[in-house]
Amino acid sequence: MLTALHRVRRSLPMRERADLDELLDGGGLTAGEIDANLRDLARLNRLPGGTAESANGIRRLLPDPKAERINLVDVGTGSGDMPAAFARHGWWTTAVDTNPAVLRVARRRTRTEQRVRVVESDARSLPFADDVLEVAHCSLLVHHLDPAEAVAVLREMARVARHGVVVNDLRRGMAPLAITALTVTALGRSRVTRSDGVASARRAYTLSELDDLLAEAGLRVAWRSAAWMPRVVTAAVRR
């Protein structure tokens, strides 16, 4: 019986993480296409499971969320819409990305935010000393990385943030795939968003796989948002 169940599980769609390329990662998009995609992502971040849930995860790790100076890093920041939202909580954020075209958008959209600084940096080598920040955050980044890369990035985030790491990402599964496909079709104005949204859902890790990545990076889950949602926020601390 167990062998039969194992064979059935192996045959299920979405059981394995897909090895797919996303248009945003390919480097062949125009500035206008990148800008349109980032606008869509900022819009999607306003949905349940997005920016508000990331802020909730950060608050869970902070001893005093209203302290006079709270320093964060947002790794793979995209348009910088999340750091701009964090600024409204009074938090100071260094927004990090490696794509020059994305950084230009982030700088333009956060230029009036005094609490946001945009920096070009590799997520595997962040420009901070150990424990200098309160929390390291990333949104819709981990699914872009293969397991070894994800562990390296999570370990680096844990190095610089003394209170922990917050990961906001899709989870893999048939229901999340269906919901994500419907959402990006309905709300995505860019072909890049519609294509990459479905690819992202297929590239995502399951929550169990994410937990394994966190453990390998020396982290353990301290809090998690509703696990039935297609997009889940995980707050983790050092083991």
BELMO-V185459 format. One line per field, one symbol per residue. phi: phi as a letter, one per 30 degrees, with the letter a starting at -180 (. if undefined). A space follows every 50 residues. Layout:
# BELMO-V185459
phi = ???
This chain:
# BELMO-V185459
phi = .ddddddddddddidcddcbccedddicddeddddddddddddddddejc edddddddedcdebdceebbcbbccidididdeddddddiccbcccacde dddddddddcdccdccbcbdadddbddbddhdcdbcbbbhcdddcdeddd dddddddddccdckbbccadcdlddeddddddddddcdccdddddddddd ddddcdddddeddddddibbdcabdeddddbbcbcbbdd
